[in-house]
Structures are given as C-alpha cells and as structure tokens.
C-alpha cells in the first residue's frame, strides 16, 4: 500500500528510527562479513536440512519480487520455495495473517 511504501522510504516517521539507523550503520561498518544477499542465500541453501521460503505480495512496491526477479530466484536457487500472495503488498504476514500462516504451513509440510 502507499503507507507501506512511505514507511520504508522515510524511516524517520517510525519511533526510534535514529537508534535503528545507528545500529544498522554500525553493523555494516564493523561487520567482518562481506556477503551480499545472493552470497548469503548461496551459503544458506548449501545446508541440506535448511528450508528457505520467500513469501511475497503480488503488489509489493518496496521490494518487488514479481516477474523477472522471481524467475531469477527460481533459476538461481531451485531449492527456494516462492509463495506469491495475491493482492498483498510488502507485509503479507500483517495484511493477511491467517492466509500467510496457511501458505507457510503448506509449504513447510511438503
């Protein structure tokens, strides 16, 4: 939704954003890990007993996974399960709690 987009574009509208920004910056500056998101996914999916499920909303405008991004994830990481939730935005776990839990349970029981 528009409010989700605004909330993530302007973190200053949330309570405590200053400390969050300081903590994030500190972790990036002083972290010994230089893994980017793709490298991190590769490391995680190497563990046989690890299941990775990405649940996303079809109308997410903050981190749009729809289309070519979803196809690239499927091609590069065939073990990752992608769950697309129709007509939901960036926070499907908040926008449709029962639907989110149902989808996640179905995926983890496969």
C-alpha positions in Angstrom: 0.0 0.0 0.0 1.0 3.6 -0.2 1.5 3.8 3.5 3.9 0.8 3.4 6.0 2.4 0.7 6.1 5.7 2.6 7.0 3.9 5.8 10.0 2.2 4.2 11.1 5.2 2.2 11.0 7.5 5.2 12.2 5.5 8.2 12.1 8.7 10.2 8.4 8.5 10.6 8.8 5.5 12.9 9.5 5.7 16.6 13.1 5.0 17.5 14.4 5.3 13.9 17.6 7.1 14.9 18.8 4.2 17.0 17.9 1.8 14.3 19.9 3.8 11.7 22.9 3.9 14.1 22.7 0.2 14.8 22.4 -0.6 11.1 25.3 1.6 10.1 27.5 0.2 12.9 26.8 -3.4 11.8 27.7 -2.5 8.2 30.8 -0.6 9.1 32.2 -3.1 11.6 30.9 -6.4 10.3 33.5 -8.9 9.3 31.1 -10.4 6.8 31.1 -9.1 3.3 28.4 -11.3 2.0 25.8 -9.7 -0.2 22.2 -11.1 -0.4 23.0 -13.5 -3.2 26.1 -14.9 -1.5 24.1 -15.2 1.8 21.4 -17.2 0.0 24.0 -19.5 -1.5 25.5 -20.1 1.9 22.2 -20.8 3.5 20.9 -23.1 0.7 24.1 -25.3 0.9 22.8 -26.7 4.2 20.8 -29.8 3.4 18.4 -29.5 6.3 17.6 -25.9 5.7 14.4 -24.8 4.0 14.1 -21.3 2.6 10.7 -20.0 1.8 10.1 -16.5 0.5 6.6 -15.2 0.9 5.8 -12.1 -1.1 2.9 -10.0 -2.0 2.0 -9.6 -5.7 1.6 -5.8 -5.1 4.8 -5.2 -3.1 6.3 -1.9 -4.2 9.0 -1.8 -1.6 10.9 -4.9 -2.7 9.1 -6.0 -5.9 9.8 -9.7 -6.5 7.1 -10.2 -9.2 8.2 -11.1 -12.7 11.9 -11.3 -13.6 13.1 -11.2 -10.0 11.0 -14.3 -9.1 12.2 -16.0 -12.3 15.8 -15.3 -11.4 15.4 -16.6 -7.9 13.8 -19.8 -9.3 16.6 -20.2 -11.8 19.5 -19.5 -9.5 18.0 -21.2 -6.4 15.8 -24.1 -7.3 15.5 -25.3 -3.7 14.0 -22.0 -2.5 10.2 -22.0 -2.4 8.5 -18.9 -3.5 5.0 -18.2 -2.4 3.1 -15.4 -4.1 0.2 -13.9 -2.2 -2.3 -12.2 -4.5 -3.3 -8.6 -4.0 -1.0 -8.1 -1.0 1.9 -5.7 -0.6 5.2 -5.7 1.3 3.8 -7.1 4.6 1.7 -10.2 3.7 2.3 -11.5 7.2 0.5 -8.5 8.6 -2.0 -7.9 5.8 -3.5 -11.5 5.8 -2.2 -13.3 8.9 -4.4 -16.4 8.5 -3.6 -16.7 4.8 0.2 -16.2 5.4 0.3 -18.9 8.1 -1.7 -21.3 5.9 0.6 -20.8 3.0 3.7 -21.2 5.1 2.4 -24.3 6.8 1.5 -25.9 3.4 5.0 -25.1 2.1 6.8 -26.5 5.2 4.8 -29.7 5.2 5.8 -30.6 1.6 
